[in-house]
Amino acid sequence: MSTGASNDWINLVVKYSSKCKTCSKAIFKGEYAVWSRSTQSIKHIECHSRDLESLTSPDSIHNMQLKCAICNRPAGCPECEFEQDCDRMKVSQLCICEKCYLDGNALEMYRHAVSDLLFKSNSSKRN
């Protein structure tokens, strides 16, 4: 879920009916809502408040730190250039930290690590 920059959302009175990015319910002309220029999205104020609360929750997927597929250390999610668009549930074990990425053998090390993961996965399916 990309929510745009925290200061990107502005309060406004809706000029055109639309659909809330969070709950998909209608937001009607004349209602108060929040709008993001970066995502070109609109939300109910209540939905936006819940989204912000979930982002700061310790259990939030946005606070989850993935491990590097090569070295198994934290991948550096908060500093990652793809952090805003990353679906951490999908990339799971396939992420790579900056240190490993900058290594001259990064591609070969990554290929080996992913091959090992696939081999382990296939082995566990057979048992």
C-alpha positions as CSV (number, residue, x, y, z in Angstrom):
1,M,0.0,0.0,0.0
2,S,1.6,3.2,-1.1
3,T,0.3,6.1,0.9
4,G,2.4,8.9,-0.6
5,A,4.6,11.1,1.5
6,S,3.1,11.8,4.9
7,N,2.9,15.5,4.2
8,D,1.5,15.0,0.7
9,W,-2.1,14.5,1.9
10,I,-4.2,17.6,2.0
11,N,-7.6,18.2,3.5
12,L,-10.2,19.5,1.0
13,V,-13.9,19.7,0.2
14,V,-14.6,17.3,-2.7
15,K,-15.6,19.0,-5.9
16,Y,-16.3,15.8,-7.8
17,S,-17.7,12.5,-6.5
18,S,-15.0,9.8,-6.4
19,K,-14.0,6.5,-4.8
20,C,-11.9,6.1,-1.6
21,K,-8.5,4.5,-2.3
22,T,-8.7,2.6,1.0
23,C,-12.3,1.3,1.3
24,S,-13.5,1.8,-2.3
25,K,-16.7,3.4,-1.1
26,A,-18.1,6.6,-2.6
27,I,-16.9,10.0,-1.6
28,F,-19.5,12.5,-2.6
29,K,-19.2,16.1,-3.8
30,G,-19.3,18.5,-0.8
31,E,-17.8,15.9,1.7
32,Y,-14.5,16.6,3.5
33,A,-11.7,14.2,2.4
34,V,-7.9,14.0,1.9
35,W,-6.2,14.0,-1.4
36,S,-2.6,13.2,-2.5
37,R,-1.0,14.9,-5.4
38,S,1.7,12.2,-5.7
39,T,-0.7,9.2,-5.9
40,Q,-3.6,11.2,-7.4
41,S,-5.8,9.5,-4.8
42,I,-8.6,10.5,-2.5
43,K,-9.6,9.0,0.8
44,H,-12.2,9.5,3.5
45,I,-10.6,11.3,6.5
46,E,-11.4,8.3,8.7
47,C,-9.8,5.9,6.3
48,H,-6.7,8.0,6.1
49,S,-6.4,8.1,9.9
50,R,-6.7,4.3,10.1
51,D,-4.1,4.0,7.3
52,L,-1.7,6.2,9.3
53,E,-2.3,4.3,12.5
54,S,-1.6,1.0,10.8
55,L,1.6,2.3,9.2
56,T,3.0,3.2,12.6
57,S,1.9,-0.1,14.3
58,P,4.9,-2.3,15.3
59,D,3.2,-5.1,13.3
60,S,2.9,-3.1,10.2
61,I,4.3,-4.6,7.0
62,H,5.9,-1.2,6.4
63,N,8.0,-1.7,9.6
64,M,9.0,-5.2,8.5
65,Q,12.7,-5.6,7.8
66,L,13.5,-8.2,5.1
67,K,16.7,-10.2,5.1
68,C,19.3,-10.2,2.3
69,A,19.0,-13.4,0.2
70,I,22.8,-13.6,0.0
71,C,24.2,-12.7,3.5
72,N,21.0,-13.1,5.6
73,R,21.5,-9.7,7.3
74,P,18.8,-7.0,7.3
75,A,18.3,-5.8,3.7
76,G,17.9,-2.1,4.7
77,C,14.3,-1.6,3.8
78,P,13.9,1.9,5.2
79,E,16.8,3.1,3.1
80,C,15.9,1.2,0.0
81,E,15.2,3.2,-3.2
82,F,12.2,0.9,-3.8
83,E,10.7,1.2,-0.3
84,Q,7.6,3.2,-1.3
85,D,6.6,0.6,-4.0
86,C,7.9,-2.6,-2.3
87,D,5.4,-5.3,-1.5
88,R,7.3,-7.0,1.3
89,M,5.0,-10.0,1.4
90,K,5.9,-10.8,-2.2
91,V,9.6,-10.1,-2.3
92,S,10.2,-12.1,0.9
93,Q,13.5,-13.9,0.6
94,L,14.5,-12.5,-2.7
95,C,15.7,-9.1,-1.5
96,I,19.4,-8.0,-1.5
97,C,21.2,-5.6,0.8
98,E,23.2,-2.7,-0.5
99,K,26.6,-4.2,0.6
100,C,26.0,-7.4,-1.4
101,Y,24.5,-5.4,-4.3
102,L,27.7,-3.4,-4.6
103,D,29.9,-6.4,-4.5
104,G,31.5,-7.2,-7.9
105,N,30.1,-10.7,-7.8
106,A,26.6,-9.7,-6.8
107,L,24.8,-11.3,-9.7
108,E,26.6,-14.7,-9.3
109,M,26.1,-14.6,-5.5
110,Y,22.4,-13.8,-6.0
111,R,21.9,-16.5,-8.6
112,H,23.5,-19.0,-6.2
113,A,21.4,-17.9,-3.2
114,V,18.1,-18.0,-5.2
115,S,19.1,-21.5,-6.6
116,D,19.6,-22.7,-3.1
117,L,16.3,-21.3,-2.0
118,L,14.5,-23.0,-4.9
119,F,16.4,-26.3,-4.2
120,K,15.3,-26.2,-0.5
121,S,11.7,-25.4,-1.5
122,N,11.5,-28.3,-4.0
123,S,13.2,-30.7,-1.6
124,S,10.6,-29.8,1.2
125,K,7.7,-30.4,-1.3
126,R,8.9,-33.9,-2.0
127,N,9.1,-34.9,1.7
